[in-house]
């Protein structure tokens, strides 16, 4: 028996400086590999605009003070909870995981990732998550 309690903070999307700090390593290590990647379209249309473009808040994203409030609550508790769920999205996911079988949760999450479409096979899931290259605008080709 000790007076040490362990708690897990399930944060979800929290705004940090990771995007800004990732620019140099991405440019050095990842950018040279993008053209040959099976995920080329994803890198060019999703990752790079998020990394190098203007900051756009993600849906369900919270600020760091949301985490700070839970840390203070945890440290002030005589018997801290085992888990603290920070964002509303994490609360919803935790509820899904506890109420439904794993395969059903996986299907629901996959459906949410592919825009609400039903996916009935591995091939359909792969096609939805790894779209073929889409023609990029001329400006994007110059920068790429």
C-alpha positions as CSV (number, residue, x, y, z in Angstrom):
1,X,0.0,0.0,0.0
2,X,1.2,3.4,-1.0
3,X,-0.3,6.9,-1.2
4,X,0.3,7.0,-4.9
5,X,-2.7,7.0,-7.2
6,X,-2.5,6.5,-11.0
7,X,-5.0,8.2,-13.3
8,X,-5.3,8.2,-17.0
9,X,-6.2,11.4,-18.8
10,X,-8.1,10.6,-22.0
11,X,-7.7,13.9,-23.8
12,X,-9.1,13.8,-27.3
13,X,-8.2,16.7,-29.5
14,X,-6.3,19.4,-27.6
15,X,-4.7,22.4,-29.3
16,X,-1.0,22.3,-28.9
17,X,2.1,23.6,-30.8
18,X,2.6,20.1,-32.5
19,X,1.6,21.5,-35.9
20,X,4.1,24.3,-35.8
21,X,6.8,22.1,-34.3
22,X,6.2,19.4,-36.9
23,X,6.9,21.6,-40.0
24,X,10.7,21.3,-40.1
25,X,10.8,17.5,-39.4
26,X,8.0,16.9,-41.9
27,X,9.9,18.9,-44.6
28,X,13.1,17.1,-43.9
29,X,12.0,13.5,-43.4
30,X,8.5,13.1,-44.9
31,X,8.2,15.4,-47.9
32,X,10.9,13.6,-49.9
33,X,8.8,10.3,-49.5
34,X,5.4,11.7,-50.3
35,X,5.5,11.3,-54.1
36,X,6.1,7.6,-53.8
37,X,3.7,7.0,-50.9
38,X,0.4,5.1,-51.3
39,X,-1.0,7.9,-49.2
40,X,0.2,10.7,-51.5
41,X,-3.3,12.2,-52.0
42,X,-3.9,12.2,-48.3
43,X,-0.6,14.0,-47.6
44,X,-1.1,16.6,-50.3
45,X,-4.8,17.3,-49.6
46,X,-5.1,16.8,-45.9
47,X,-1.7,16.7,-44.0
48,X,0.2,19.5,-45.8
49,X,-2.7,22.1,-45.8
50,X,-3.2,21.5,-42.1
51,X,0.5,21.7,-41.3
52,X,1.5,24.6,-43.5
53,X,-1.8,26.5,-44.0
54,X,-3.7,28.8,-41.7
55,X,-4.7,27.2,-38.4
56,X,-8.3,25.8,-38.5
57,X,-9.7,24.4,-35.3
58,X,-10.7,20.8,-35.5
59,X,-14.2,19.8,-34.7
60,X,-14.4,18.8,-31.1
61,X,-11.0,20.4,-30.3
62,X,-10.5,21.9,-26.9
63,X,-7.9,24.2,-25.5
64,X,-5.1,23.2,-23.1
65,X,-7.0,24.7,-20.1
66,X,-9.5,21.8,-20.4
67,X,-6.7,19.4,-19.5
68,X,-5.4,21.7,-16.7
69,X,-8.8,21.8,-15.1
70,X,-9.0,18.0,-14.9
71,X,-5.4,17.7,-13.6
72,X,-6.2,20.2,-10.8
73,X,-9.4,18.2,-10.1
74,X,-7.4,15.0,-10.0
75,X,-4.6,16.3,-7.8
76,X,-7.2,17.8,-5.3
77,X,-9.2,14.6,-5.0
78,X,-8.7,12.4,-1.9
79,X,-9.3,9.4,-4.1
80,X,-8.7,10.3,-7.7
81,X,-10.7,8.6,-10.5
82,X,-8.9,6.0,-12.6
83,X,-9.9,7.8,-15.8
84,X,-10.6,11.4,-16.6
85,X,-12.3,12.1,-20.0
86,X,-11.5,15.6,-21.2
87,X,-13.4,16.4,-24.3
88,X,-17.1,15.7,-25.2
89,X,-15.9,13.4,-28.1
90,X,-13.9,11.2,-25.7
91,X,-17.0,11.0,-23.4
92,X,-19.0,9.7,-26.3
93,X,-16.4,7.2,-27.4
94,X,-16.0,5.9,-23.9
95,X,-19.8,5.4,-23.7
96,X,-19.9,3.6,-27.1
97,X,-17.0,1.3,-26.0
98,X,-18.8,0.4,-22.8
99,X,-22.3,-0.1,-24.3
100,X,-21.6,-1.9,-27.6
101,X,-19.6,-4.9,-28.8
102,X,-16.2,-4.0,-30.3
103,X,-17.1,-4.9,-33.9
104,X,-20.1,-2.7,-33.7
105,X,-18.1,0.2,-32.4
106,X,-15.5,-0.4,-35.2
107,X,-18.3,-0.3,-37.8
108,X,-19.7,2.9,-36.4
109,X,-16.3,4.6,-36.3
110,X,-15.6,3.4,-39.9
111,X,-18.9,4.7,-41.0
112,X,-18.2,8.1,-39.4
113,X,-14.8,8.2,-41.2
114,X,-16.3,7.6,-44.7
115,X,-19.0,10.2,-44.5
116,X,-21.9,8.1,-43.2
117,X,-21.8,5.5,-46.0
118,X,-22.3,1.9,-45.1
119,X,-19.2,-0.2,-45.7
120,X,-19.8,-4.0,-46.1
121,X,-16.4,-5.3,-47.1
122,X,-12.7,-4.9,-46.5
123,X,-12.3,-3.8,-50.1
124,X,-15.0,-1.0,-49.7
125,X,-13.3,0.1,-46.4
126,X,-9.9,0.2,-48.1
127,X,-11.3,2.1,-51.1
128,X,-13.0,4.7,-48.8
129,X,-10.0,5.3,-46.6
130,X,-7.4,5.3,-49.4
131,X,-9.0,7.2,-52.3
132,X,-7.2,7.2,-55.7
133,X,-5.1,10.2,-56.6
134,X,-7.4,13.1,-57.5
135,X,-6.1,15.7,-60.0
136,X,-4.6,18.5,-58.0
137,X,-5.0,22.2,-58.9
138,X,-2.1,23.6,-60.9
139,X,-1.0,25.7,-58.0
140,X,-0.7,22.6,-55.7
141,X,1.3,20.8,-58.4
142,X,3.8,23.7,-58.6
143,X,4.3,23.7,-54.8
144,X,4.5,19.9,-54.5
